[in-house]
Amino acid sequence: MGAIQIHIKIGEIQTMSVTNWQTVPDDRQTMIETIGGVVVQDFGHISDGDKFSCTVTVTREDSEIIFGYWHNRTLVNVVDEGGAIYQNMRVKVKSYGFLQGFAKYLQINLEFWKL
């Protein structure tokens, strides 16, 4: 039995693999230090501001499509490993590089923003 390959879908691109899928909640509370104590400014959790981050492996051709989403600010649907669909997500490329030993494949660190 072969290893299970975990992947996600970004717009029309099916990734080869995904690692470190994380949700970064938009929790708008801040602790403000004052003389003799603290005050908490709390505007709640704004779910529309939540972000997701991960590292994906894709072919060079598919990376060009992802870079196009990023450059053109194209909103795309993202399907996570469990099959949940996140609609109209903005793609942000954080960094990228070749997969060591495989020049036809790239690893891209991404963020997806709800809008």
N, C-alpha and C positions, 0 to 999 in steps of 0.2 A: 504494500500500500504506500503510495507516494505522499509527500508532505502536502498539506493543504496550503494553497497560496491565498493569502488574504489581500483583498484589493478594494478600491472604492471607484466610483464613477464621478468624473468632473465634467459636466456638460456632456459632450459626445465621447470623451476619452475614458477608457477603462484602464486603470493603472495596473502595472504588473505586481506591485506590492505596496503596502502602506504600513508605516510604523509610527508609534508615539501619537496616536489619535488622542487629542485632548480637547475638552471644552473649557474655555476661559470665560467664566460668568462676568457680566457687567454689573458688579456690586458697587453701588455708588454711596459708600459710607466712608467717612474719613475721621480719624482721631486727630483733634486739634489740641495740642498741648498749651495749657494756660498756666499762669503763675498759681501754684497751689492745687492744680488738678488738671483734668482734661474735659473736653467737650466733644461729643460725637455729632457730626453733621451727617444725617442719613436721608438719602433720597431714594432708598430702596434698591431692589434688583430690577434692572431694566432688561428683560429677556431679549428685546430686539437688538440690544447692544452686545449680546453674547458673541464670542468668536470661537472658531475651531481651528486647531493647528495639527499638522502632521508632516511626515516626510514620505514622499512617494517615489517609486521607481517607474520610469516610463521610457519609451523609445525616443530617439532624437526627434523623429517626426511628430510624435504626440507632444513632446515638450514645446515645439513651435506653436501648436494650437493653444496650449496652456499659457504660453507667453503672450499670445494674441489676446486671450481673455484678460490678462493682466494689463497689457498696454492700452487696450481699448476700453477697459473698465466694463467689460461685458458681464452682465448678470447671468449666472448659470445655475442649474440644479445640481446638487451634490448628493450622492447616495452613499451612506456610510457602510461599514462592514456588516452591520446588522440589517441593512435594507431600509433604514429610515431615510426619507427624502427631505432635504432642506432646499426650499425653493428660493430662487432669486438671490443667490449668494454672490458676493464680490470676491474675486480671487486676488490674493496678495502674495507675490513671490518674495520670500524672505532671503533665500540664498539657493544656489544650485551648483552642481559640479558633476563631472563624469563618474560613473560607477567604476571603482578601481578595477582595472584590467579589462573593462568592457566599454570601449569608446563610443559604441552605438547606443548606449543607455545613460540616462541622467538620473540623479537623485535630486529632488527639488523639495526644499522646506517651504511649506505653504501655510497661509492663514486664509480662512473663509469668514466673511463678515455677513451677518444678517442685515438686510435692509428692508 
